[in-house]
């Protein structure tokens, strides 16, 4: 059995003693300087940040592409690796959100907002009175037998009123079509729809009817949106389908016997009536709005106070 010193070592290279190996390695003088180590570390981490910045530019954000799915490395939190330290990306997102909010506040052209709809409903709603407000603005035209073209009269919000006829102030059952002014809700025009009105659809967004006071005078409504015109037509058709709404008597219906008037109950004293609760002004109109609203200029007479306010307004304009 040979000893460990006698075991042969098979190698094609020449064996160099350890003391001679160390002496053969040459170490440059610049590697020994501390400036070299600092520069080496700086270049290493600069290349790492450059790689992250390049990857951030290659990624796509869902808000910019509009796609439902994207790169999984894109995160919505502010601690994502691709976010800039100066917060430029966060400012861009906030500016985009503010722009979207401003666009939502701006009403669509020709359409009324939900607040305007509630404003008109509150203005015309009453006891035993149903209100339907159109979803868009409309222009009102008139055409007489001697007119060759339609004549524009008003522009406003069309609505339909159904008086059931069970109130003291509105004791007659009828359907009224009204054109209200946008902003003030004042009534610009109204008429009663009966069996001779012949309300019909003349176009995609144009309806016609005969004026109740003079059936030779035609009235035209030009809606800003076709959907609002269709909804208005459906509502009027539903109301006209009931004969009682258009002053037609139903055969076989017995008339109600007139009851003897009963003695009215005494009214409560004013001391027992509370002040208005949860009151809120829905529509507010001032003398300063005279130049703003058509109804104030045409239907409201000029008083002494109005002359004084009007004399000072031209300087402001």
Secondary structure, 3 states (H helix, E strand, C coil): CCCHHHCCCCCCCCCCCHHHHHHHCCCCCHHHCHHHHHHHHHHHHHHHHHHHHHHHHHCCCHHHHCCCCCCCCCCCCCCCCCCCCCCHHHHHHHHHHHHHHHHHHCCCCCECCHHHHHHHHHHHCECCEEEEEEEEEEEEEEECCCCCCCEEEEEEEEEEEEECCCCCCCCCCEEEEEEECCCCCCEEEEEEECCCCCCEECCCCEEEEECCCCCCCEEEEEECCHHHHHHHHHHHHHHHCCHHHHCCCCCCCCCCCCCCCCCCCCCCCHHHCCCCCCCCCCCCCCHHHHHCCHHHHHHCCCCHHHHHHHHHHHHHC
